[in-house]
Amino acid sequence: DGAYEAEDECSACGSVDVLPFVLVVIGCCCGLGALAFAVNQDLLLQTNAKLTCITLLALLLTGVQALGVFQQLSMTWFEPMRAILRAMSLLSFDLKVVKIGCVVGSHPVPSYLTRQFIAPGCIPLILVILLAKKWRWPHTNVKIELCNTTGSIYNIVFISIVLSCLSPFVCNLKHPSGDSSMIDDPSILCYEDSDHSTMAVLGVASCLLVPIPFLISAILFTRKYPGMLANPSPESDGMLKAMRFMYFRYTPARYYYGSLLLMRSLLLALIPVIVSDSGLQISLTFMLIGGSMMLQQQLLPWRDRTTNLMDGVLMVFLLLLLLCGGMAADIDSFIGIQVVGTLSFSLLLVIALSVAARALYQRFVPSPWYHYFICHHKGAAAAQARLMKVLLQVKAQKNVFIDSDNLIQLAGLFDIVKCQVGCLTVYLTRDTLTRPWCAGEVTSAFAVGVKVVTVRTPSFVDPSEETMQDLKSYIDLSGCNLAEYNISLAIVETAFRRLLSDATPTLTLSPMPLVIGSRRLAGLVDDLISLTGASTLMKAESTRAIPSTSSTLPKRPGNVIVSSDQEDDEALAAEGILLAKIRQQVVRVVPEGICSLSDYSMDDLDSVGDAVVQARAVVVILSGGTLVSRPQLVVITELMQAQAVAQEAKLNVGHAATSTKHGNIPEAPTVISLNVPGFVFPGAEYYEKVLPYVWPGQASQAAQLVLAFFKTITIRFGTHESDEILETQAREVTSRVPGKFNERDVAGRMSGALHRAAREDLADEDGFNCHDWRSV
């Protein structure tokens, strides 16, 4: 007693030798106080710069602790690294640096026991600090902040906690007697001295009480984290705040990375315990740090680029330091290195052959296989391409590819066309061939002999000969250069000429079809299936044979009506997609079914208005031409007039005694509006200039009803989005359809059906042409 260990020698304690320990304790208390305030600040108030500083500091501390693992390896470090590692051993809770022998005595067991009390001893100190904080700021939640502060500390110094617990089991130092002794205390023989047995028992108990429960709690929280976000509650909110140290530094998609870091730290600290051969220790440590570096650079888990970069740089320097130490070390046996080297080469060979075999398999047996690839321009045909995919999957039972559901890089798209597609269907609208990805897909298909079918729409115009010779000006290469994908414009020109020649099978979407509505594309899909020879598992009558121009609207009070612009292919396709996604769910609660107005003649505007006011709900699809479409305006105004009548009846119920005698107050049809890409909400100019031209006679009354219509909340229906997003938006439509319907309301609704004179004005307006307004 009264002595401390310094430079592997025993020195007598002086009067001031206890001072380093006291200063460290005071410094730790101050650090805990600062940390208790820093980690519990509102995340909403933390800037990215502040978060980056905190994260980089934590990474630096983790890297310094990794040096503590290096010191535990069975190798002799060169100077000055040996002195540096010894000075930094304090971060691994090695209290010899602060002359702990002058405080608890020179016996190794009390010194080791003091190390084990460091981590749990922080908890009462933090509690005192938080109680003082609550006295000053009463809103402080001591329980949550205690958990978050303690977890933050344990998360940062986890390597040191594990190293401290396992130090009795690191017995790789050769004692002069020939036995193994502890690296932390060479005077203690492993598994022979009674002191070692006592320390081993204390180490196991410490592991079971501190790092293991913390690791298990962190992993369990990580598993429950997505569920807590999906199902918020007061309990889950409190848990998220208490455990935020596990996720707030990482991107939302990499919330689990904190658990991975804890597992890496545990494995790193276990290497000198499990393996005694110095060469094998170095090799395993190198593989673990190198593997985690590759994983980190692949996942990029941190919230900003700088932190991701610095994390990789830190691990590179740790590997470089380990490599230098390994080369300078005096390794007694190379058996471990030989084993690792041989296994590494064998593993490399197996991986290389496996990758090559997988690449060959994918080349000759590509998966997934798409029978159709719909090449289209999203701006003009996103909905039409989506509806074609839905119809092809139903009618032909084949896989169909559209890039909205598979957002990958251009190189990946071109490769799919080359080896995973049976038929490239090029949906030609005005700007299809000006898109670089469309040009690349067409060129790739012709290059490898994939079957190509074109679908010509009314907006497509063949590029002239002059344009063909100057594709650099025709194709929009501002965002993509095809030369980067080894596709020259000369090859593109050849592919375009083949595409537009008579040798390529062509289907035409007529501007004046015999079939109207969504059946228009359905008939096109039937022709495409027949042309490509795809087996139709679901036999259906050809939609080309269904008459529509002479059909009249069915009278089914209580049904759900869907209205879209009959002259807009994108709006019709959006309607078809919506019906495919909601029909089954709606029919379950609406026995009267769904009626699509676009599938019938809209010449009789009286029938359109009468059908609207008798409906249970009306879905209005708002597209670019909706507000200059007479049938669409009739639907909107009649729908809002029915709403006004119902509202007026509710206000006047006290004065209309007969209404309660002969029936209930009439309920108006539910308004459900969807806006698709291309729709622009109207401004003052529309009501002042456009509407009077489209709706002569009663434009002011129509304007009031249109304004009332746009006070309802619309649902965005992004036809260019992925199928999962469309499913979510379609479910919102279904949720707004009322389940109850009273047929007695119909008479009341009919009595409120106004604007017949206005509809007659619309019907009598010969020569009406809204092409200019549609262009606007």
N, C-alpha and C positions, 0 to 999 in steps of 0.2 A: 504494500500500500504506500501511498505518498509518492508514486512514480507514474510516469507515462511513457509510451512508446514513441520514439522519434528516430527516423532513419534506421529502422530495424534494431535500435538499441534502446535500453531502458534508462531513462533520465529522471532525476529527482525533481519533484514539483517545487516551484518557487512560490513566492507570495502573490505574483501576478499571473501565474499560469492558468488560473481558473477564469481569467478575464475573457479569453477567446470563446469559451462556452457560453458565458453570460451574454456577450455581444451577439452571438448567433441566436440565442433564445430571444433576445429583444428584437433582433432583425426579423426573425420569423413571425413574432407577434405583430409587428408593424405590417409585414407582408400579408399576413392573414387578414388584417383589418382592411388594407387596400383592396385585396382580392374580393372580400365580402361585398364591397361596394361596387367594384368593377363588373363582376360577373352577374350581378342581379339588376343591372340597369334595364330599362324597357328596351326590348329589341327594336321597337319601332323608331326609337330615338337614336339608335346607333348608326353611324355613317359607315360606308364601305371602307373608308380609310382607317377608321378606328378598328373595325373588325379585322382588317388585314394586319394591323399592328399586333393585336392580341394573338391572332393565329400564328404569325411569324415568330413571336416570342415563345409560344407553346412548342412550335416545331424545333426551335433552337434548344429548348430545355430537353426535349425528347432526344435530340441528337447527342447532347452532352451525356445523357443517361446511357445511351448506347455505348459511349466510351467506357462506362463502368462495366459493361459486359466484356468489352475487349480486355480490360484489366483482369478479368476472371479467367481468361483463356490460359492454357498451359504453354505460355511462351514468354520469353524475356524481352521486354521492350527496350529499344535504344533510347539514349538520351538525345534531346530533352523530353521526348514523349513520355518516358517513365515518370519524370517529375511532374509533368502536366497531368497525367492520369492520376497520380497520387493526390495532387491538389484538388482535382475534381471529384475525388471519391466521396467528398462530403455530400454531394448530391445523391449518392447511393446510400446515404445514411451511415457512412463510415465515420464515426465520431472520433477516431484517433487523431484526425487533423486538428480538432479543437481541444485536444488533450483531455479526453473524457476520463482518463485514469486519475486525474487530479480531483474529480468530482465524485465518482462512484468507486474508485479504487482500481487497481491494476488487474484484478481477477477478470478473466474473459467472460464469464457467465453474466455478471451484473452489467457489463458493458453491452453485451449482446441483447440482454433483456431491455435495456434502455432504448436500443435501436428499434425494437418491436413496438415500443409504446409511442414512437414518434407519430405514425399515421393515425392511430385511433385517438391519440392525445390531442390532435388538432380539433376534434369535434367539440369538446367542452369550451375550448378557447373561442371557436367560431360562434358557439351558442351565446357566450358572454358578449361578444361583439354585436351580435344581432339583437340581443335584448337591449343593449345600450342604444342601438339604432332605432328600435321600436319605441323606446322612451322619447327619443327626439323626433321620430317620424311615426306616428301611431298607425299609419296605414301599412306598415311593414308586416308581411306574412312570414313569421319566424320559421314555421315548419317547412314551407316551400323553399325559402332562401337557404335554410340550413342544408337541405338535401342538395340544392343546386351548387352551393359553395363547396361542400364536402366532395360531391361528385366531380366538380371541376378540378380540385386538388388531386384527388386520386387518379383522375384521368390523365393529368399531366405527368405525375411522378409514378405511374404504374410500374414502370420498369424498375425503379429504385425500390419500391415496396416489395416486388417479387424477389429481386436480388438480395435484399436484406433478409427475407424469410429463408431463402435457399442457401445462404452462405455456408452453413455447416455441412452442406452436401457437395460443395465444390472442393473436392479433395484430389487435386491433380499435382500437388507440389511434392517432389521427392524429398523425404526426410533423410538426414545422414544415416539413420538406422536402417534405411532401405524401405521403410513403410511410407504411406502417403499421409500428408498432413494438409490442414486447411490452408488455402491460399490467403484468406484474410488474417489468419493467426497461425503461422508456421510452427509454433511451439506445441500445438495440439494435434495429436495423432488421431486420424479418423477411425472411428468405430473401435477404439481401444481405450482412450482416456474417458474417465467418468464425466469430465467436463463436456466432452463432445457429445456424449449420450444425452446429457441434460439440454445442451443447445439444440440437438436434433429434435427432441420432444417439443421444445419451445418453438422451433421453426415450423414443425408440422401444425401445431396448434395455431400459430400466427397465420399460416396459409389458409387454414380452414375458417378463421375468424375475419380476415380482412380482404385479401385479393380475390379469393375464390367467390365469396358471396357477392362482391362488387361486380365481378365479371359475369356471373350468372344473372344478376339483376339487369345489367346493361343489355345482355343478349335477349332476355325476356321482354324488356321494354322495346327493343328494336323490332321484335316480332309483332308487338301490339301497336306500334306507332301508326301504320297506315289505317288500322281500324279506328284509332282515336281521332284521326283527322276526318275520316268518313262519317263517323257518328259522334259529333261533338256533344258534350254534356259538362256540367260543372265539375264532375269527378275527373273526366279526361282532360279538361282544361287545366285543372290543378296539377295533374300528373305531367302534362306537357311542360308546364312552367318549372316544375321541380326537377325534371330530367332534361332540360333543354341543352345542357352541356354535351349531350350525346348527338345532337343534330344541327344546332344553329350555325355551326361553322361550315357546313357542307351544303351543296346544292340539293334542292328537294328530291331529285331523282337518285341521289347518292346518300340518302339519310342513314344507310346501314354502314357507312365507311368507318364510323367510330368504333363499332364492334370489331371490324376487321383489324383496326390498329391495335386494339387491346389484345386480340389473339396473336398478332405479330409480336407484340412486346412480350407476351408470355412465352412464346416459342423461343424468342431470342434469349431470354433469361434462363431457359431450360437447357440450352445447348451445352454450356460448361458442366452442368450437373449430369446429364445423360451420357455424354461422350468424354472420354479422358484423353484420347489420342489428339495431340496438338494439331497435326495436319488435318485430321478429320474435323476438328472444331473449326478451324479456319475455313475449310471448304463449305461446311454447312452454314456457317454465319454469312459467308459470301453469297451463297445460293439464296438464303432467306432475304437478305437485304436487296439483292439484285432482283429477285422475283417480285418483291413488294414494290420496287421502283417501277418495274414494267407494268404492274397492275395499276399503280397510281397514275402513270402517264397515259394509260388506256382509259381509265375511268374519269380522270380530271375531276376529283370530288370536291375540291375547295371552291369557294364562291367567286374567286377572282383569279385572273390569269397569273398575276404575280406570285401568289401563294403556291399555285400548282407548279410554277417554274422553280421557285426556291425549294420546294419539297424535293423535287427531282435533283436539283444541284446539291442539296445537303446529303442525299443518299449516295450520289456519285463520289463526293469527297470522303464519306465514310468508307466506301469500298476502296478508294485509292489508299487511304490510311491503313486499312486492313491488309491490302496487298503489300504495301511497303513493310509493315510489321511482319508479315509472313515470310517475305524474302530475307529479312534481316534476322529472323529467329533461328535458333539452333535446334532443329528438329531431330529428335533421336531416331524416330522410325518413320519411314515413308510408306508403310503399308496402307495407312488410311488414305493418303493422297493417291496411291496407286489404285485403290478400290474405287474412290470417287471419280478419278479420271477415266477409268475403264467403264464404269457405269454411265458417266456423262456421255462418252462417245457412243456407247450402245444405245442410250436413250435418244441421242441426236439422230442416229441412223434410223431407229424405229419411227421417230416422228417424221423425218424426211420421207421415208417410204410410205408412211400412212397418208401424209398430205398429198404425195404424188398419186397414190391409188385413189384417194377421194376425188382429186381433180379429174382423173381419167373417168371415174364412175359418173361424175356430174356431167362430163362432156358427152358420154354415150347414153347415160340414163338420167337426163336432167329432171330435177324436181325442185319446186312444183312445176307441172306442165300446164300451160295455158293454151286452150284450143283457140282462143281469140285474144288478140291484143288490139284495143281500140285506140288508134292514133288520132288525136283531135286537138283543137285549140280551145283551151279552157274558157277564154273570154267569150266565145260565141257558141260553144257546144258542150259545156260541162254537164248540163242536165241531160242533154240528148245522149251523150256517151254513157252516163250513169244509167239511164233508163234502158238503153240497149243491153248493158251488162245484166240488169235485172231480168229482162225478158229472155236473153240468151240462156241464163242460168236456169230459168223456169222451163223454157220450151225445149232446149237441147240438152239440159243437164250437164253442161260443160263449164270448166273453169274459164273465167274471163278476167283479163288484166286491164285496169285503168290506173294511171299513175296517181290519182287522188288517194287511192287506198294503199299505194306502195310508194311512199315518198323516199326515193333513193337518188343517188347521184346519176348524172347523165351516163357515165361509163357503165353503170349497172343496168340502166335502161337498155342501152344498146346491146349489152351482152345477153339480156333476157330475150330480146328480139332474135338474136342470132341462134340461140340454142334451147330456148324454153317455150317457143311459140309455134303453133301450127298454122295460124292464119293471121296476117296483119291486116286489120280493117282500117282503112284510111278514111276518116270522116271529113270530107272536103267542105269547109266553109270558106268565107272570103280570105281569111288570113292564115289558114292551116299551114300552107307551104312556106310562109314567111317565118315560121317559128323554127329556130335551129334544132330543137329536140325532135320535132316532127320530121325535118329534113334528114336528120341523122338516123331516125328509126326506119324511114323509107329506104335510105341507102343501105343500112345494115341488112334489112330484109332481102333486098335484091342481091346483095353481095353473097349471101349464103344460100340463096334459093328458097327462102320461105315464101309460101303462097301469099299473094297480095290481092285484096279486093278493095275497090274504091266505092265510096258512097258520095254521090254528088248532090249538094243541096243548091237551092236557087241562088244563094249568095255567092257561090264559087264561080270565078271566071278564070279560064286557062291563061297562064302567063304567056305573053307574046314571045315571038322569036327573039326580039331585041332584049326582052327581060331574061330569057333563058341564057343569053350570052353575057349577061351582066348580073349574075346571081348575087354578087357581093353587095349590090344596092338593093336587091329584092329581099334577101334574107336578113332579118334583124340579128346581127352578130354583136350588138353592143354588150349583151350580157353573157355571151358564150361564143367561143371561137372553135368551130368544128375541127380546125387543123390540130388542136390539142388532143383530139381523139382519133388522129390519123385519117380524117375524112376531108379530102380536098373538094373544092367547089366543082372541079371537073367531074369527079365521081358523082357528086350530087346532081349535076346537070344530066348525066346519063341516066341516073335513077329516076329523075323527074320525067324524062322523055318516055321511059318505059311505063311509068305510072299512068301517064295521060294518054298512052297509045291504046289502040283497039285490042292489043294483046292482053291487056289487064282487064279481068272481069269487073264490070261496073254496074252499080245499082243507082237509081235516080230517085230522089225525093222530089216529087212534082210540086210546083208552086200552087197548082189548082187540083188537088187530089179528089178522087171520088169518095174517099174515106176521110172524115175529119176527126179532130180530137186526138187522143192518145192512141187510137187505133192506127193512126198514120204510121207511127214508128213500129207498131206491132206487126203490121203487114210487111214493113221493110225487113224486120228481123226474120219473119217467115221466109222471105226470099233469100236472105243471107244464109240461113240454115240449109235451104234447098240447094243453093249455089255451091256451098262448101262441102256438101255431102255429109254434114253432121247428122247423126241419128237422132231423131226426135222421139224422146221417150214419152213425152206427154202429147198425145195426138190431139190436135185442136182444129176446129174449122178455120180456114184461112180468113183472116180479117179483111182481105181484099173483097170478099164476097158479101160483107155486111153493108147494107145500104144505110146511109146516114143523112143525106141531104133532104130526104123527104120525111124523115122520122119526126115525131112530135114528142114534147116532153111528157113523161109519165106523171100522173097525178097520184102521189103517195104522201099524204099529209103525215108529218112527223119524221120524214127522212132527213138525212144529212146531205146538203147540197155543196158541191165543190165547184167554184167558178174561176176560170182563168181566161186569158186573152186567146181567142181562137186563132188569131193570126200570128201568134208568136210561138215558134217551135220550142224555144227554151221554156216558156211558160207552160206549154202543153206537156213537155217532158218532166218538168218539176211536178206537175199535177200527177202524172203517171207514177213517179217515184213515191210521192206522198201516199197515193192510194195503195200502192203495193205494200207500204209499211203499216198503214193504219186499218185497212179494210177488215182484217180478221178481228181485231180488237173492237172496232166500232160495231160490227154486226152482232157481237155478243150482247151489246146493250141496246142496240137500235134494230129491232126486227124489220123496220121499214127499209133498211139498207141505205146505201150511198148512191146519190145521183150526180154524175159529172155532166154539167151543162155543155161542156165543149164537145161531147159526143152526140149532140143533137143540133138541129137547125136553130139558129138564134134569130131568124127573121121575124118571128112573132114575138115582139117584145112584151105584149100583154101576157102571154103564157109564161115568159121568163119571170115577170114581176109576180104573177100569181103563185108560181112555184116557190119563189123565195119566201113570201109571207106565210106559206103553209109549212115551211120546214121547221125542224127542231133546232138545227144549227146550220149556219152558212159559213163555209170556209172560202175566203176570198184570197186568191193568190195574186199578189201585187208584183207586176213585172214592168218592164220599160214602157209598154204600150197600154197599160191598164187605164190610165187616166184620159186616154183619147179613144178608148174602145166603148162604143155605145152600149152594147150588152153589159159590159162590166159596170158602167155607170148606172144603168138601170138596176142591177143587182145591189149596188152600194146604196143608192137613194131609197129604193123600196125597203131595204133592210133597216136603214136608219129611220124611215118614216114609221115602220112597225114599232121600232123602239120608242119613238116619240109618242105614238098612240098609247102604248102600254104605260109609259110614264105618266101621261096625262090622266089615264084612267085611275091610276093609283092615287094621284093627287085629288081627284074629284070623287073618290069613292063615297065620301060622306053626303054628296049631293045627288048621287045616282042610285036611288033605292032599288030600281028595277034591275040593276046589274047584279046585285046579290041574289035577286029572286030567280033570274033566268040563267045565271051561270057565274063562274068566277071571273075575276079580273083577268083579261087576256094577257098572257105572257108573250113577249116578243121572241123571235128566234135568237139564239145565242150568236154573237159576232165573233168569228175567229179569223184573224187576218195574218197572212204570211208574206213577208217581203223576200224576194229572191234577188240574187245579184243582177244589177242593171236597173233596179227600181230606184227612183229619186223622189223623195217626198216633195209635194208641191209647195211652191212659194206664192207670193202675191201675184206674180206675173201670170201664173196659171189661172188663177181665179178671175183676173182682169181681162186676159186676152184669149187664152186657149179654151177655157170652159164655155164662154159664150158662143164660140165658133162650133164646138162639138155638140153643145146642147142649146140650141136656139129656143127662144120663147120664155123659158122659166129658169134661166141660168142662175139668178140670184137665190131662188129657193133651193136649187140643186147644190149651189155652193155651200149653203148652210148645212145641208145634210152631209156633204163630203167632209166639211170641217168637223162635224160631229163624229164621223166615222174615224177620222185620224186621231181622235182623243182616246180611242181604245188602244190597248197595248198590243203591238204586233209581235209575231214570232219570226225570228230570222231563220230562213231555210236555205243554208249555204250549199247549193248543189255542187259546188266545187270542193267541198270538204270531204273528209273521209266518211265511210259508211257508219262508223261508230257515232260520229257527231250527228249525222242525219237521223240515226235511230233515236238519239236523245231528243232532238228537236221534234220528231214525229210523235214521240210519247207526250210531249207538251200539248200537241194538238188533240190527241186522244183524251187527255185529262180534262179538256175544256168542253167536251161534248156532254150535255146533260143526260142523265140516265132516265129521268122522268119526263113524260109528255102527256098533256091532257088534250084529247081531240076536240073538246069543247072550246079550246082557245082559237081554233081555226076560224070560226065564224066571226069572232071578235077581231081577229087579224085582218080578215078580208074586208071588214067594214072600214079599216084604216088604210086600205090600199089606195094611195093617191097617185098623182102624176100621170093619169091615163091620157089627159090632154097633151102633156109633155111628151109621152111616148108616141102619141099619134104624130106630133110634130117631127119626132126623130124618124119615124117610119116614112113620112112624106117627103123628107129631105132627099130628093134625088140628086145624084152627082156629088154626094159627099165624099171627100177624099182627105183622109187624115195622114197621108204619107209624110207631108212636111212636118206635122207635129210629132209623129213617131221619130223622125230623124232628130228633132230637137231633144 
